[in-house]
């Protein structure tokens, strides 16, 4: 991945979202400007009530901004009617949820096939792709398991495979590690980081876990509905295949730095 | 009465012809059971009626003294003796046909023809017609007749003749040995009979109609209940699965595809219930009809004449005189209704599902 690429995949211009609660108006987002470039791995952080979820809903076309513009992959989605938005959600966005949101009565493979359901791909091709994606997230051999027979970490990996199904322009993850134990948490973050490095997938995660956020390449701190602070993350070094702690050379799939032995 | 009256009545002015008949019940009887609400009664009835006709060819040609609808063999004609014309149902009862030897009150006769009793007075539905002399012999009524048909030369004199006969036989009429009636009387009598039968028929029909209307009401209630149940079940399902529906929409399902999936679910659910219901119905209907239908059978307490008349009570579920059966038509109807009710009942829930905001996927539960 070359750093020179700075083509915006996602761009917001003065996005505001106001909720009316009875007589009171709550400003969840206020004139927020944001740009995510192709191939970036970005974390949006902030305390609860800072507008993280609202921002993610607006970015993911799950909710419409009160004012402002959201441009996704060259399309101004803030103007689109619901009849068109579902196609954007299907083709351009991959969603990862804190609670995984797999359909309990479908197998892992069927869950991954789900977003491809209403596309023109033939059934056999959809199945083929779902199997490949499950292999990519390390779940070969568990294709026919239902979600309740998978661990939380495995379920989230199925969800990641599902998010990848239609080759979206961007993956949006809402607290992807929120329901996972430490071990699975790193597993999922490493998986996302590898997808970013190996496949150039653009990923935005929302998290209040600073440790998780530090493994991305850019951290945006949200406060009172706008971006208050921006920080570089460890992922920037890893993208250049360098250990962010000691600067020695690493391989994309290394779990620990070969020289300083710190967890990557 | 004695045949001698024929001569004296013939001499009355204005009378054209006097046709004598002898009508008597057979000595053979049959046991008949009548079902009433108080229980079954068995009584013995004469098996058939013997009618002796004066086979004078001018009578046969001019007046309707014999049955006309001959189905086999030939009608009686002048000079016939030792032969009978038999009603169709009696011939079936005995299992005999044209040319068979039958015994009437102990005397042997040959069946010369069969007539269809349909349209005859109900008392004469089973009967044999024969020569008047033969009839007098077998019924032990030699020289007697039971009925005289008088034909006047002109309609204007009928009343005069009527009065004259009444005065001639006043003693016998007072002692009820003889009754005299004109066609006008008989027509009035027939009309009142017809009215009575019509009333009976109407009663029977209204009972059937009542049964049908009760059944119709029950069906409407059942249909309404079914779609309401589907509605509530599907509403509950949609509510329970809000997050799942939100997820589907978040990963790119259109409102339309969400709606059609829930419609399909409702229809399949209802169809499955329909199949189970038909199964229960097929097994249960014969059992239930055995328990319930005698109570609603509109003919159980009415005259036997109607039952032999071939009426059948039909309700929505088929013929109740036999049993309620589940026919292929009813199965198809039931399945069709299941699909329709499933669709109707899940319309609103499915619409609700399709309106689910995709942001519901973010809900924590």
HADDOCK unambig.tbl for C-alpha pairs under 7 A between the chains (distance, minus, plus):
assign (segid A and resid 57 and name CA) (segid B and resid 359 and name CA) 6.58 0.50 0.50
assign (segid A and resid 62 and name CA) (segid B and resid 250 and name CA) 6.62 0.50 0.50
assign (segid A and resid 62 and name CA) (segid B and resid 358 and name CA) 5.38 0.50 0.50
assign (segid A and resid 62 and name CA) (segid B and resid 359 and name CA) 5.21 0.50 0.50
assign (segid A and resid 63 and name CA) (segid B and resid 359 and name CA) 6.77 0.50 0.50
assign (segid A and resid 86 and name CA) (segid B and resid 252 and name CA) 4.91 0.50 0.50
assign (segid A and resid 86 and name CA) (segid B and resid 253 and name CA) 6.23 0.50 0.50
assign (segid A and resid 86 and name CA) (segid B and resid 254 and name CA) 5.63 0.50 0.50
assign (segid A and resid 87 and name CA) (segid B and resid 252 and name CA) 6.07 0.50 0.50
assign (segid A and resid 89 and name CA) (segid B and resid 250 and name CA) 6.42 0.50 0.50
assign (segid A and resid 89 and name CA) (segid B and resid 251 and name CA) 5.97 0.50 0.50
assign (segid A and resid 89 and name CA) (segid B and resid 252 and name CA) 4.89 0.50 0.50
assign (segid A and resid 90 and name CA) (segid B and resid 251 and name CA) 5.51 0.50 0.50
assign (segid A and resid 90 and name CA) (segid B and resid 252 and name CA) 3.72 0.50 0.50
assign (segid A and resid 94 and name CA) (segid B and resid 251 and name CA) 6.92 0.50 0.50
assign (segid A and resid 95 and name CA) (segid B and resid 251 and name CA) 6.55 0.50 0.50
assign (segid A and resid 97 and name CA) (segid B and resid 362 and name CA) 6.98 0.50 0.50
assign (segid A and resid 101 and name CA) (segid B and resid 244 and name CA) 6.91 0.50 0.50
assign (segid A and resid 101 and name CA) (segid B and resid 247 and name CA) 6.55 0.50 0.50
assign (segid A and resid 103 and name CA) (segid B and resid 244 and name CA) 6.89 0.50 0.50
assign (segid A and resid 115 and name CA) (segid B and resid 251 and name CA) 5.94 0.50 0.50
assign (segid A and resid 115 and name CA) (segid B and resid 252 and name CA) 6.31 0.50 0.50
